Amino acid sequence: MELRREAYTMALYVAICLLAALAAVSEPALDDGAHTFELVWGTTVGLALAHWFAFRMSARLYGVAILVVGVVVALVKNVLVGH
C-alpha cells in the first residue's frame, strides 16, 4: 500500500513539473515533435531520478538520526547512573 501511494505521489509530481516545463517553453519555434519528445522524456527521467535519490537519502538520514538518538539516550543513562 505504501509503495503504491509513493508511486502515485511521484507520478503526480512528475506530471505537474512536465506541465510547467511545457508551459514555459511555448515558443512557436519549439513546436517540432522531436524537441517536445526530448523535453518530456528528459524531464521525466530527471525527475524520477531526483525523486528516487531524495527518498534514498531521507531514509538514510532517518536511520542516522535514530542511531544518534539511541547513542545520546545511552550516554545520558550512563551519566545519570554514574558509570
C-alpha distances in whole Angstrom, upper triangle without the diagonal:
4,5,5,6,9,10,11,12,14,15,17,18,20,21,23,25,26,27,29,30,32,33,35,36,38,41,43,44,40,40,40,37,37,37,34,32,33,32,28,27,29,27,23,24,25,22,20,22,22,19,18,21,20,17,18,21,20,18,21,23,21,22,25,25,24,27,30,29,29,33,34,33,35,38,38,39,41,43,43,44,47,46
4,5,5,6,9,10,11,12,14,15,16,18,20,21,23,24,26,27,29,30,32,33,35,37,40,42,43,39,39,39,37,36,36,33,31,31,30,27,26,27,25,22,22,23,20,17,19,19,16,15,18,17,13,15,18,16,14,18,19,17,18,22,22,21,24,26,26,26,30,31,30,32,35,36,36,38,40,41,42,44,43
4,5,5,6,9,10,10,12,14,15,16,18,20,21,22,24,26,27,28,30,32,33,35,38,40,40,37,37,37,34,33,33,30,28,28,27,24,23,24,22,19,19,20,18,15,16,17,14,12,16,15,12,14,17,16,14,18,20,18,19,22,23,22,25,27,27,28,31,32,32,34,37,37,38,40,42,43,44,46,45
4,5,5,6,9,10,11,12,14,15,16,18,20,21,23,24,26,27,29,30,32,33,37,38,39,35,35,35,32,32,32,29,27,28,27,23,22,24,22,18,19,21,18,15,18,18,15,14,18,17,15,17,20,19,17,21,23,21,23,26,26,26,28,31,31,31,34,36,36,37,40,41,41,44,45,46,47,49,48
4,5,5,6,9,10,11,12,14,15,17,18,20,21,23,24,26,27,29,30,32,36,38,39,35,35,35,32,33,32,29,27,28,26,23,23,24,21,18,19,20,17,15,18,18,14,14,17,16,14,16,19,17,16,20,21,20,22,25,24,24,27,29,29,30,33,34,34,36,38,39,40,42,44,44,45,48,47
4,5,5,6,9,10,11,12,14,15,17,18,20,21,22,24,26,27,29,31,34,36,37,33,33,34,31,31,30,27,26,26,24,21,20,21,19,16,16,17,14,12,14,14,10,10,14,13,10,13,15,14,14,17,18,17,19,22,22,23,25,27,27,28,31,32,33,35,37,37,38,41,42,43,44,47,46
4,5,5,6,9,10,11,12,14,15,16,18,20,21,22,24,26,27,29,32,34,34,31,30,31,28,28,27,24,23,23,22,19,18,19,17,14,14,16,13,10,13,14,10,11,14,14,12,14,17,17,16,20,21,20,22,25,26,26,28,30,31,32,34,36,36,38,40,41,42,44,46,46,48,50,49
4,5,5,6,9,10,10,12,14,15,17,18,20,21,22,24,26,27,31,33,34,30,30,30,27,28,27,24,23,23,22,18,18,20,17,14,16,17,14,12,15,16,12,13,17,16,14,17,20,19,19,22,23,22,25,27,27,28,31,32,32,34,36,37,38,40,42,42,43,46,47,48,50,52,51
4,5,5,6,9,10,11,12,14,16,17,18,20,21,23,25,26,30,32,33,30,29,30,28,28,27,24,23,23,21,18,18,19,16,14,15,16,12,11,14,14,10,12,15,13,12,15,17,16,17,20,21,20,23,25,25,26,28,30,30,32,34,35,35,38,40,40,41,44,45,45,47,49,49
4,5,5,6,9,10,11,12,14,15,16,18,20,21,23,25,28,30,31,27,27,28,25,25,24,21,20,20,18,15,15,16,13,10,12,12,9,7,11,10,7,9,12,12,11,14,16,15,16,19,20,20,22,25,25,26,29,30,30,32,34,35,36,38,40,41,42,44,46,46,48,50,49
4,5,5,6,9,10,10,12,14,15,16,18,20,21,23,26,28,29,25,25,25,23,23,22,19,18,18,17,13,13,15,12,9,12,13,10,9,12,13,10,12,15,15,15,17,20,19,20,23,24,24,26,28,29,30,32,34,34,36,38,39,40,42,44,45,46,48,49,50,52,54,53
4,5,5,6,9,10,11,12,14,15,17,18,20,22,25,27,28,25,25,26,24,24,23,20,19,20,17,14,15,17,13,11,14,15,11,11,15,14,12,14,17,16,16,19,21,20,21,24,25,25,27,29,29,30,33,34,34,36,39,39,40,43,44,45,46,49,50,50,52,54,54
4,5,5,6,9,10,11,12,14,15,17,19,21,24,26,27,24,24,25,23,24,22,19,19,19,16,14,14,15,11,10,12,12,8,9,12,11,9,12,15,13,14,17,18,17,19,22,22,23,25,27,27,29,31,32,32,35,37,37,38,41,42,43,44,47,48,48,50,52,52
4,6,5,6,9,10,10,12,14,15,17,19,22,24,25,21,21,22,20,20,18,16,15,15,13,10,11,11,8,6,9,9,6,7,11,10,9,12,14,14,15,18,19,19,21,23,24,25,27,29,29,31,33,34,35,37,39,39,41,43,44,45,47,49,50,51,53,55,54
4,5,5,6,9,10,11,12,14,15,17,20,22,23,20,20,21,19,19,18,15,14,15,13,10,11,13,10,8,12,13,10,11,14,14,13,16,18,18,18,21,23,22,24,27,27,28,30,32,32,34,36,37,38,40,42,43,44,46,48,48,50,52,53,54,56,58,57
4,5,5,6,9,10,11,12,14,16,19,22,23,20,20,22,20,21,19,16,17,17,14,12,14,14,11,11,14,14,11,13,16,15,14,17,19,18,19,22,23,22,24,27,27,27,30,32,32,34,36,37,37,40,42,42,43,46,47,47,49,51,52,53,55,57,56
4,5,5,6,9,10,10,12,15,18,21,21,18,19,20,19,19,17,14,15,15,11,10,12,12,8,9,12,11,8,11,14,12,12,16,17,16,18,21,21,21,24,26,26,27,30,31,31,33,35,36,37,39,41,41,43,45,46,47,49,51,51,52,55,56,56
4,5,5,6,8,10,11,13,16,18,19,15,16,17,15,16,14,11,11,12,9,6,9,10,7,7,11,11,9,12,14,14,14,17,19,19,20,23,24,24,26,28,29,30,32,34,34,36,38,39,40,42,44,44,46,48,49,50,52,54,55,56,58,59,59
4,5,5,6,9,10,11,15,17,18,15,15,17,16,17,15,12,13,14,11,9,12,13,10,11,15,15,13,15,18,17,17,20,22,22,23,26,27,27,29,31,31,32,35,36,36,38,41,41,42,44,46,46,48,50,51,52,54,56,57,57,60,61,61
4,6,5,6,9,10,14,17,18,15,16,18,18,19,16,13,15,15,11,11,14,14,10,12,15,14,13,16,18,17,17,20,22,21,23,26,26,26,28,31,30,31,34,35,35,37,40,40,41,43,45,45,47,49,50,50,53,55,55,56,59,60,60
4,5,5,6,9,12,15,15,12,14,16,15,15,12,10,12,12,8,8,11,11,8,11,13,12,12,15,17,16,17,20,21,21,23,25,26,26,29,31,31,32,35,36,36,38,40,41,42,44,46,46,48,50,51,51,54,56,56,57,60,61,60
4,5,5,6,10,12,13,10,11,13,12,14,11,8,11,11,8,8,12,12,10,12,15,15,14,17,19,19,20,23,24,24,26,28,29,29,32,34,34,35,38,39,39,41,44,44,45,47,49,49,51,53,54,55,57,59,60,61,63,64,64
4,5,6,9,12,14,12,12,15,15,17,14,11,14,15,12,12,15,15,13,15,18,18,17,20,22,21,22,25,26,26,27,30,31,31,33,35,35,36,39,40,40,42,45,45,46,48,50,50,52,54,55,55,58,60,60,61,64,65,65
4,6,8,12,13,11,13,16,16,17,14,12,15,15,11,12,16,15,13,16,18,17,17,20,22,20,22,25,26,25,27,30,30,30,33,35,34,36,39,39,39,42,44,44,45,48,49,49,51,54,54,55,57,59,59,60,63,64,64
4,6,9,10,7,9,12,13,14,10,9,13,12,9,11,15,14,13,16,18,17,17,21,22,22,23,26,27,27,29,31,31,32,35,36,36,38,41,41,42,44,46,46,47,50,51,52,53,56,56,57,59,61,62,63,65,67,66
4,6,9,7,8,11,13,15,12,10,14,15,12,13,17,17,16,18,21,20,20,23,25,25,26,29,30,30,32,34,35,35,38,40,40,41,44,45,45,47,49,49,50,53,54,55,56,59,59,60,62,64,65,66,68,70,69
4,5,6,7,11,13,14,12,11,15,15,13,15,19,18,18,20,23,22,23,26,28,27,29,31,32,32,35,37,37,38,41,42,42,44,46,47,47,50,52,52,53,56,57,57,59,61,62,63,65,67,67,68,71,72,72
4,5,6,9,12,14,12,12,15,16,15,17,20,20,20,22,25,25,25,28,30,30,31,34,35,35,37,39,40,41,43,45,45,47,49,50,50,53,55,55,56,59,60,60,62,65,65,66,68,70,70,72,74,75,75
4,6,8,11,12,10,11,14,15,14,16,19,19,19,22,24,24,25,28,29,29,31,33,34,35,37,39,39,41,43,44,45,47,49,50,50,53,54,55,56,59,60,60,62,64,65,66,68,70,70,72,74,75,75
4,6,8,9,7,7,11,11,10,13,15,15,16,18,20,20,22,24,25,26,27,30,31,31,34,35,36,37,40,41,41,43,46,46,47,49,51,52,53,55,57,57,59,61,62,63,65,67,67,69,71,72,71
4,6,9,7,7,10,12,11,13,16,16,17,19,21,22,23,25,27,27,28,31,32,33,35,37,38,39,41,42,43,45,47,48,49,51,53,53,55,57,58,59,61,63,64,65,67,69,69,70,73,74,73
4,6,6,7,9,11,11,13,15,16,17,19,21,21,23,25,26,27,29,31,32,33,35,37,38,39,41,43,43,45,47,48,49,51,53,54,55,57,59,60,61,63,64,65,67,69,70,71,73,75,74
4,6,5,6,9,10,10,12,14,15,16,18,20,21,22,24,25,27,28,30,31,33,34,36,37,39,41,42,43,45,46,47,49,51,52,53,55,57,58,60,61,63,64,66,67,68,70,72,73,72
4,5,5,6,9,10,11,12,14,15,16,18,20,21,22,24,25,27,28,30,32,33,34,36,37,39,40,42,43,45,46,48,49,50,52,54,55,56,58,60,61,62,64,66,67,68,70,71,70
4,5,5,6,9,10,10,12,14,15,16,18,20,21,22,24,26,27,28,30,31,32,34,36,37,38,40,42,43,44,46,48,48,50,52,53,54,56,58,59,60,62,64,65,66,68,69,68
4,5,5,6,9,10,11,12,14,15,16,18,20,21,22,24,26,27,28,30,31,33,34,36,37,38,41,42,43,45,46,47,49,51,52,53,55,57,58,59,61,63,63,65,67,68,67
4,5,5,6,8,10,11,12,14,15,16,18,20,21,22,24,26,27,29,30,31,33,35,36,37,39,41,42,44,45,46,48,50,51,52,54,56,57,58,60,62,63,64,66,67,66
4,6,5,6,8,10,10,12,14,15,16,18,20,21,22,24,26,27,28,30,31,33,34,36,37,38,40,42,43,44,46,48,49,50,52,54,55,56,58,60,60,62,64,65,64
4,6,5,6,8,10,10,12,14,15,16,18,20,21,22,24,26,27,28,30,32,32,34,36,37,38,40,42,43,44,46,48,48,50,52,53,54,56,58,59,60,62,63,63
4,6,5,6,9,10,11,12,14,15,16,18,20,21,23,24,26,27,29,30,31,33,35,36,37,39,41,42,43,45,47,47,49,51,52,53,55,57,58,59,61,63,62
4,5,5,6,8,10,10,12,14,15,16,18,20,21,22,24,26,27,29,30,31,33,35,36,38,39,40,42,44,45,46,48,50,51,52,54,56,57,58,60,61,60
4,5,5,6,8,10,11,12,14,15,16,18,20,21,22,24,26,27,28,30,32,33,34,36,38,39,40,42,43,45,46,48,49,50,52,54,55,56,58,59,58
4,6,5,6,8,10,10,12,14,15,16,18,20,21,22,24,26,26,28,30,31,32,34,36,37,38,40,42,43,44,46,47,48,50,52,53,54,56,58,57
4,5,5,6,9,10,10,12,14,15,17,18,20,21,23,24,26,27,29,30,31,33,35,36,37,39,41,42,43,45,47,48,49,51,52,54,56,57,56
4,6,5,6,9,10,11,12,14,16,17,18,20,21,23,24,26,27,29,30,32,33,35,36,38,39,41,42,44,45,47,48,50,51,53,54,55,54
4,6,5,6,9,10,11,12,14,15,16,18,20,21,22,24,26,27,28,30,32,33,34,36,37,39,40,42,43,45,46,48,49,51,52,54,52
4,5,5,6,8,10,10,12,14,15,16,18,20,21,22,24,26,26,28,30,31,32,34,36,37,39,41,42,43,45,46,47,49,51,52,51
4,5,5,6,9,10,11,12,14,15,17,19,20,21,23,24,26,27,29,30,32,33,35,36,38,39,41,42,44,45,47,48,50,51,50
4,5,5,6,9,10,11,12,14,15,17,18,20,21,23,24,26,27,28,30,32,33,34,36,38,39,41,42,44,45,47,48,49,48
4,5,5,6,9,10,11,12,14,15,16,18,20,21,22,24,26,27,28,30,31,32,34,36,37,38,40,42,43,44,46,47,46
4,5,5,6,9,10,11,12,14,15,16,18,20,21,23,25,26,27,29,30,31,33,35,36,37,39,41,42,43,45,46,45
4,6,5,6,9,10,11,13,14,15,17,19,20,21,23,25,26,27,29,30,32,34,35,36,38,40,41,42,44,45,44
4,6,5,6,9,10,11,12,14,15,17,18,20,21,22,24,26,27,28,30,32,33,35,36,38,39,41,42,43,42
4,5,5,6,9,10,10,12,14,15,16,18,20,21,22,24,26,27,28,30,31,32,34,36,37,38,40,42,41
4,5,5,6,9,10,10,12,14,15,17,18,20,21,23,24,26,27,29,30,31,33,35,36,37,39,41,40
4,6,5,6,9,10,11,13,14,16,17,19,20,21,23,25,26,27,29,31,32,33,35,36,38,39,38
4,5,5,6,8,10,10,12,14,15,16,18,20,21,22,24,26,27,28,30,32,33,34,36,37,36
4,5,5,6,9,10,10,12,14,15,16,18,20,21,22,24,26,27,28,30,31,33,34,36,35
4,6,5,6,9,10,11,13,14,15,17,19,20,21,23,25,26,27,29,30,32,33,35,34
4,5,5,6,9,10,11,12,14,15,17,18,20,21,23,24,26,27,29,30,32,33,32
4,5,5,6,9,10,10,12,14,15,16,18,20,21,22,24,26,27,28,30,31,30
4,5,5,6,9,10,11,12,14,15,17,19,20,21,23,25,26,27,29,30,29
4,5,5,6,9,10,11,13,14,16,17,19,20,21,23,25,26,27,29,27
4,5,5,6,9,10,11,12,14,15,16,18,20,21,22,24,26,27,26
4,5,5,6,9,10,11,12,14,15,16,18,20,21,22,24,26,25
4,5,5,6,9,10,11,12,14,15,17,18,20,21,23,24,23
4,6,5,6,9,10,11,12,14,15,17,18,20,21,23,21
4,5,5,6,9,10,11,12,14,15,16,18,20,21,20
4,5,5,6,9,10,10,12,14,15,16,18,20,19
4,5,5,6,9,10,11,12,14,15,17,18,17
4,5,5,6,9,10,11,12,14,15,16,15
4,5,5,6,8,10,10,12,14,15,15
4,5,5,6,9,10,11,12,14,14
4,6,5,6,9,10,11,12,11
4,5,5,6,9,10,10,10
4,5,5,6,9,10,10
4,6,5,6,8,9
4,6,5,6,5
4,6,5,6
4,5,8
4,6
4
